[in-house]
Amino acid sequence: MRLFAVLLVSIVLVEYASAQSSIVAARQRGGPPAPARGGSAAPARGGAAGASGGVYANLGQLMKGILYPNSNVIFAAQTQNPAQVRPASDPSTATDPLASTYGKWEAVENSALALSEAAGLLMVPGRRCANGRPVPLQNPDWPKFVQGLREAGMTVYKAAQSKDQDKIIDAADVMTTACANCHDKYREKANLADRCQ
């Protein structure tokens, strides 16, 4: 078992060093990093480079990768007390954040902060919607909806810090409203082609 752990750490360090050199080389040539061995290239349809070096995900990918899973942690905390969630058999590899190494109420806090921070990613110029349309940054309601998400995340964070499930239920309602405000206008369309307008 100890040999396996040493081998795993060695592999991770080699992959990390390889990824870092790929990132440095990409920055020098002005493009996105090359994919890791066995990986696939990031989708090119994201858009123009931003201050962070580039836009790699479209809005749908960003929602599915960051906002959706983190909001589900918060929704789960409405019906299941995070303090009572049993750790996974190996918390370091748990796919359920509530049962992970950073689980229980800390997972709810982290998810709330991730939502607040991810709100800034919704304002990065050059991002496109899943249908190829530009994210409607220029629309006056878009920044208001983004700010609503940011504030809702902080409301959930404060509720999670209290470790009071009743406060989480109220805060999750604030978050649901913030999400619905934007989804009702930009997402809930019969055809994917009609989204983001």
C-alpha positions in Angstrom: 0.0 0.0 0.0 2.8 2.4 0.9 4.5 1.7 -2.5 1.2 2.5 -4.2 1.0 5.8 -2.4 4.6 6.7 -3.4 3.9 5.7 -7.0 0.7 7.7 -7.1 2.4 10.8 -5.6 5.2 10.5 -8.2 2.8 10.2 -11.1 0.9 13.3 -9.8 4.1 15.3 -9.5 5.2 14.3 -13.0 1.8 15.2 -14.4 1.8 18.5 -12.5 5.3 19.4 -13.8 4.2 18.5 -17.3 1.1 20.6 -17.1 3.0 23.6 -15.7 5.5 23.5 -18.6 2.7 23.2 -21.0 1.0 26.3 -19.5 4.3 28.3 -19.6 4.9 27.3 -23.2 1.3 28.2 -24.2 1.6 31.6 -22.5 4.8 32.3 -24.4 3.1 31.5 -27.7 -0.1 33.2 -26.8 -2.5 30.3 -26.9 -4.2 27.8 -24.7 -2.2 25.0 -23.0 -1.9 21.7 -24.8 -4.1 18.9 -23.4 -2.7 16.6 -20.8 -1.7 13.1 -22.0 -4.8 11.2 -22.8 -6.9 14.3 -22.6 -8.6 16.2 -25.3 -8.2 19.8 -26.4 -10.4 22.4 -24.8 -13.2 23.6 -27.0 -12.1 26.5 -29.2 -15.6 28.0 -29.3 -15.2 29.8 -26.0 -14.1 33.1 -27.5 -11.4 35.7 -27.2 -8.6 35.8 -24.6 -9.4 37.6 -21.4 -7.3 38.9 -18.5 -6.8 35.3 -17.2 -5.3 34.1 -20.5 -8.4 32.9 -22.3 -12.0 31.8 -22.3 -12.2 28.0 -22.7 -15.7 27.1 -21.7 -19.0 28.2 -23.2 -21.7 29.3 -20.8 -23.4 25.8 -20.7 -20.1 24.1 -19.8 -19.5 26.7 -17.1 -22.9 26.1 -15.7 -22.6 22.3 -15.8 -19.0 22.3 -14.4 -19.2 24.9 -11.7 -22.7 26.3 -10.9 -24.8 23.2 -11.2 -22.8 20.9 -9.0 -22.2 23.6 -6.3 -25.9 24.6 -6.2 -26.8 20.9 -5.8 -24.6 20.8 -2.6 -26.7 23.7 -1.3 -30.0 22.1 -2.3 -29.0 18.8 -0.6 -28.3 20.7 2.6 -32.0 21.7 2.7 -33.2 18.1 3.3 -30.1 16.5 4.7 -28.2 18.0 7.7 -24.6 18.3 6.5 -23.3 17.6 10.0 -24.9 14.2 9.8 -23.4 13.2 6.4 -21.1 10.2 6.9 -17.7 10.5 5.3 -17.1 8.4 2.2 -15.0 5.2 2.7 -12.2 7.3 1.2 -13.1 11.0 1.7 -10.1 12.1 -0.4 -11.7 10.6 -3.6 -15.4 11.2 -2.7 -17.5 12.5 -5.6 -20.1 13.8 -3.1 -18.6 17.0 -1.6 -20.7 16.6 1.6 -18.9 13.2 2.2 -15.5 14.4 1.1 -12.4 15.5 3.1 -13.8 19.0 3.0 -17.4 17.8 3.7 -20.2 18.5 6.0 -21.0 22.2 6.5 -17.6 23.2 5.1 -18.7 21.8 1.7 -21.8 24.0 1.8 -19.7 27.0 2.6 -17.3 26.2 -0.2 -20.1 25.7 -2.7 -21.6 29.0 -1.8 -18.3 30.8 -2.2 -17.7 29.0 -5.5 -21.1 30.3 -6.8 -20.2 33.8 -5.7 -16.8 33.7 -7.3 -18.1 32.0 -10.5 -20.4 34.9 -11.0 -17.4 36.9 -12.2 -16.8 34.2 -14.9 -20.2 35.1 -16.3 -19.0 38.6 -17.1 -15.8 37.6 -19.0 -15.8 39.1 -22.5 -15.6 36.6 -25.3 -17.6 33.9 -23.7 -20.3 32.3 -25.8 -23.5 30.5 -25.0 -23.8 26.8 -25.9 -25.6 27.8 -29.1 -22.7 30.0 -30.2 -24.3 33.3 -29.4 -22.3 35.7 -27.4 -23.2 35.9 -23.7 -25.4 39.0 -23.5 -23.0 41.1 -21.4 -24.2 44.3 -23.1 -27.8 43.8 -21.9 -28.6 46.0 -18.9 -30.2 43.1 -17.0 -27.3 40.7 -17.4 -24.9 42.4 -14.8 -27.9 42.7 -12.4 -28.6 39.0 -12.7 -24.9 38.2 -12.2 -24.8 40.4 -9.1 -27.9 38.7 -7.9 -26.1 35.3 -8.1 -23.0 36.8 -6.3 -25.2 38.1 -3.5 -27.2 34.9 -3.3 -24.0 32.9 -2.9 -22.9 35.1 0.0 -26.3 34.8 1.6 -25.9 31.0 1.5 -22.3 31.3 2.8 -23.5 33.2 5.9 -26.3 30.7 6.4 -23.8 27.8 6.1 -21.5 29.4 8.6 -24.4 29.4 11.1 -24.8 25.6 10.6 -28.6 26.1 10.9 -30.6 24.1 8.4 -33.6 26.5 8.6 -31.3 29.3 7.5 -30.0 27.2 4.6 -33.6 26.6 3.4 -34.2 30.4 3.4 -30.9 31.1 1.7 -31.4 28.4 -0.9 -34.7 30.1 -1.8 -32.7 33.4 -2.4 -30.3 31.4 -4.6 -33.2 29.7 -6.5 -34.7 33.1 -7.2 -31.4 34.5 -8.4 -30.9 31.6 -10.8 -34.5 31.7 -12.0 -34.4 35.4 -12.8 -31.7 34.8 -15.4 -32.9 31.4 -16.6 -36.5 32.7 -17.2 -35.2 35.3 -19.6 -32.2 33.6 -21.2 -32.4 29.9 -20.8 -36.0 28.7 -20.7 -36.6 28.5 -24.5 -38.1 25.8 -26.5 -35.1 25.7 -28.8 -31.4 25.8 -27.9 -30.9 28.3 -30.8 -33.2 30.8 -29.0 -31.2 31.0 -25.8 -29.1 34.0 -24.7 -31.2 36.6 -26.4 
